[in-house]
Amino acid sequence: MDALEAVWARRSIGRLSEPAPSSEELRLVLAAAAAAPDHGELRPWRFVVLQGAAKDGFGRVLADALLTRCRAKGVAPTDGQLCKERTKLGRAPLVVVVAAVRRPSDTIPWEEQFAAGAAAAQNALIAATALGYGSMWRTGEVAYDDEVKGALGLAAEDAIVGFLYLGTATPEVAKPSRRPDLAGLVEHWEPPG
Ligand SMILES: Cc1cc2nc3c(=O)[nH]c(=O)nc-3n(C[C@H](O)[C@H](O)[C@H](O)COP(=O)(O)O)c2cc1C
């Protein structure tokens, strides 16, 4: 699949099945992520792979973090909400957390380091698509939760750019390639006067 075909073919697939990318394919996906543009070559990335029993364990982290958030608001989560947190990583056989790790720099602002993280995430999705896998980039409250960041070895000042769900899109859930309409999105600027 060429690069543009992969760009059109990447779609968010909410529920992905086995097989997941093999370990060799995962290495390609992560190498593609680490090939993203990165101002100053700070390498402000961390990729955390959640697979197998680790997904179950991390589901418990997500449920505990929901409990903490609810306690802080003086409310109690329902059993259904807790169960959803515990099991949400089951929506794909493999999840990669892409984090932007804040590097000290006088010249490269944090926004650009975060942007490099987002570029890495997109590279990973395109690589997974080119290898024939389905994917979905997810965030939600968990991405901004310091307890979740801590469980990943991140500091509160770092950022979870996304949870990348990877696996196989069965024909029932697959979505067609799509080439966006540019109407209203593009202007060719000209100097005034
Ligand atoms: C930063 C970011 C966070 C996202 N978080 C979520 C999410 O938490 N839940 C969700 O359903 N989709 C999430 N998405 C996926 C978008 O909803 C999806 O890309 C959009 O609907 C367009 O569909 P497509 O990916 O098939 O083109 C996220 C996308 C980005 C870039």
The ligand as an SDF file (V2000), in Angstrom:
LIG
                    3D

 31 33  0  0  0  0  0  0  0  0999 V2000
   -6.4650   13.4580   19.6790 C   0  0  0  0  0  0  0  0  0  0  0  0
   -7.5830   12.5330   19.3090 C   0  0  0  0  0  0  0  0  0  0  0  0
   -8.3340   11.9360   20.3000 C   0  0  0  0  0  0  0  0  0  0  0  0
   -9.3910   11.0850   19.9820 C   0  0  0  0  0  0  0  0  0  0  0  0
  -10.1080   10.5360   20.9910 N   0  0  0  0  0  0  0  0  0  0  0  0
  -11.1820    9.7900   20.7110 C   0  0  0  0  0  0  0  0  0  0  0  0
  -11.9670    9.2310   21.7570 C   0  0  0  0  0  0  0  0  0  0  0  0
  -11.6320    9.3690   22.9350 O   0  0  0  0  0  0  0  0  0  0  0  0
  -13.0610    8.5320   21.4210 N   0  0  0  0  0  0  0  0  0  0  0  0
  -13.4280    8.3540   20.1190 C   0  0  0  0  0  0  0  0  0  0  0  0
  -14.4650    7.7410   19.8620 O   0  0  0  0  0  0  0  0  0  0  0  0
  -12.6580    8.8090   19.0890 N   0  0  0  0  0  0  0  0  0  0  0  0
  -11.5570    9.5210   19.3580 C   0  0  0  0  0  0  0  0  0  0  0  0
  -10.7630    9.9890   18.3460 N   0  0  0  0  0  0  0  0  0  0  0  0
  -11.0280    9.5560   16.9690 C   0  0  0  0  0  0  0  0  0  0  0  0
  -11.9170   10.5090   16.2190 C   0  0  0  0  0  0  0  0  0  0  0  0
  -13.2010   10.4920   16.7610 O   0  0  0  0  0  0  0  0  0  0  0  0
  -11.9570   10.0810   14.7320 C   0  0  0  0  0  0  0  0  0  0  0  0
  -10.6710   10.2280   14.1980 O   0  0  0  0  0  0  0  0  0  0  0  0
  -12.9400   10.8980   13.9220 C   0  0  0  0  0  0  0  0  0  0  0  0
  -14.2400   10.5450   14.2820 O   0  0  0  0  0  0  0  0  0  0  0  0
  -12.7920   10.7360   12.4170 C   0  0  0  0  0  0  0  0  0  0  0  0
  -12.9620    9.3860   12.0400 O   0  0  0  0  0  0  0  0  0  0  0  0
  -11.8160    8.6060   11.2510 P   0  0  0  0  0  0  0  0  0  0  0  0
  -10.6650    8.4470   12.2240 O   0  0  0  0  0  0  0  0  0  0  0  0
  -12.4230    7.2910   10.8210 O   0  0  0  0  0  0  0  0  0  0  0  0
  -11.3880    9.4560   10.0940 O   0  0  0  0  0  0  0  0  0  0  0  0
   -9.6940   10.8220   18.6240 C   0  0  0  0  0  0  0  0  0  0  0  0
   -8.9100   11.4050   17.6160 C   0  0  0  0  0  0  0  0  0  0  0  0
   -7.8580   12.2400   17.9510 C   0  0  0  0  0  0  0  0  0  0  0  0
   -7.0060   12.8530   16.8670 C   0  0  0  0  0  0  0  0  0  0  0  0
  1  2  1  0
  2  3  1  0
  2 30  2  0
  3  4  2  0
  4  5  1  0
  4 28  1  0
  5  6  2  0
  6  7  1  0
  6 13  1  0
  7  8  2  0
  7  9  1  0
  9 10  1  0
 10 11  2  0
 10 12  1  0
 12 13  2  0
 13 14  1  0
 14 15  1  0
 14 28  1  0
 15 16  1  0
 16 17  1  0
 16 18  1  0
 18 19  1  0
 18 20  1  0
 20 21  1  0
 20 22  1  0
 22 23  1  0
 23 24  1  0
 24 25  2  0
 24 26  1  0
 24 27  1  0
 28 29  2  0
 29 30  1  0
 30 31  1  0
M  END
$$$$
